[in-house]
Amino acid sequence: MPNTRSAAKQLRQAQVRALRNRRAKTRLRTTIKRVRHAVETGNREAAVAAFQAAVAIIDKTASKGIIHSRTAARYKSRLAHQVQGRGSAQ
């Protein structure tokens, strides 16, 4: 339990931010799974469309500081290889 009013406020803010970050990470993981699923089923058009949507969400997540910019680049690179048929689905 916080001892001061400012500590109580900081606790509330931290809880709201943690929830927001968790939602963003969940959304990110879901979009990545959609791309991988489309690649596994062999539906190239769906994979390309899902990849484009995923890139936008990955960039948005990185710009808000929820994931690191290099992590975002790694996700995009691996997904691009999978969509092009050059990488393995990890």
C-alpha positions as CSV (number, residue, x, y, z in Angstrom):
1,M,0.0,0.0,0.0
2,P,1.3,3.5,-0.9
3,N,1.9,5.8,2.0
4,T,1.4,9.1,0.3
5,R,-1.2,10.6,-2.1
6,S,1.5,11.0,-4.8
7,A,2.5,7.3,-4.4
8,A,-1.1,6.2,-4.7
9,K,-1.5,8.3,-7.8
10,Q,1.7,6.8,-9.3
11,L,0.4,3.3,-8.5
12,R,-2.9,4.1,-10.4
13,Q,-1.0,5.5,-13.3
14,A,1.3,2.5,-13.5
15,Q,-1.7,0.1,-13.5
16,V,-3.4,2.0,-16.3
17,R,-0.2,2.0,-18.4
18,A,0.5,-1.7,-17.7
19,L,-3.0,-2.5,-19.0
20,R,-2.5,-0.3,-22.1
21,N,0.9,-1.9,-22.8
22,R,-0.6,-5.4,-22.3
23,R,-3.4,-4.7,-24.8
24,A,-0.9,-3.4,-27.4
25,K,1.4,-6.4,-27.0
26,T,-1.6,-8.8,-27.3
27,R,-2.8,-7.0,-30.5
28,L,0.8,-7.2,-31.9
29,R,1.1,-10.9,-31.2
30,T,-2.3,-11.6,-32.7
31,T,-1.5,-9.8,-36.0
32,I,1.8,-11.7,-36.2
33,K,-0.1,-15.0,-35.8
34,R,-2.5,-14.0,-38.5
35,V,0.4,-13.5,-41.0
36,R,2.0,-16.8,-40.0
37,H,-1.3,-18.7,-40.3
38,A,-1.9,-17.3,-43.8
39,V,1.6,-18.3,-44.8
40,E,1.1,-21.9,-43.4
41,T,-2.2,-22.3,-45.3
42,G,-0.6,-21.2,-48.5
43,N,-2.9,-18.2,-49.1
44,R,-0.5,-15.7,-50.6
45,E,-3.0,-12.9,-51.0
46,A,-4.2,-13.2,-47.4
47,A,-0.6,-13.4,-46.2
48,V,0.4,-10.2,-48.1
49,A,-2.6,-8.3,-46.8
50,A,-2.0,-9.6,-43.2
51,F,1.6,-8.6,-43.5
52,Q,0.8,-5.1,-44.5
53,A,-1.6,-4.7,-41.6
54,A,1.0,-6.3,-39.2
55,V,3.7,-3.8,-40.4
56,A,1.5,-0.9,-39.5
57,I,0.8,-2.3,-36.0
58,I,4.4,-3.2,-35.4
59,D,5.5,0.3,-36.3
60,K,2.8,1.9,-34.2
61,T,3.8,-0.3,-31.2
62,A,7.5,0.6,-31.6
63,S,6.7,4.3,-32.0
64,K,4.9,4.2,-28.6
65,G,7.9,2.6,-27.0
66,I,6.1,-0.6,-26.1
67,I,8.7,-2.6,-28.1
68,H,12.2,-1.6,-29.1
69,S,12.7,-0.3,-32.6
70,R,15.2,-3.1,-33.4
71,T,12.7,-5.7,-32.1
72,A,10.1,-4.2,-34.5
73,A,12.6,-4.4,-37.4
74,R,13.4,-8.1,-36.5
75,Y,9.6,-8.9,-36.5
76,K,9.1,-7.2,-39.9
77,S,12.1,-8.9,-41.5
78,R,11.2,-12.4,-40.4
79,L,7.6,-12.0,-41.4
80,A,8.7,-10.6,-44.8
81,H,10.9,-13.6,-45.4
82,Q,8.1,-16.0,-44.4
83,V,5.6,-14.2,-46.8
84,Q,8.1,-14.4,-49.6
85,G,8.6,-18.1,-49.0
86,R,12.3,-17.8,-48.0
87,G,12.1,-18.3,-44.3
88,S,10.9,-20.9,-41.9
89,A,7.8,-20.4,-39.7
90,Q,9.2,-20.2,-36.2
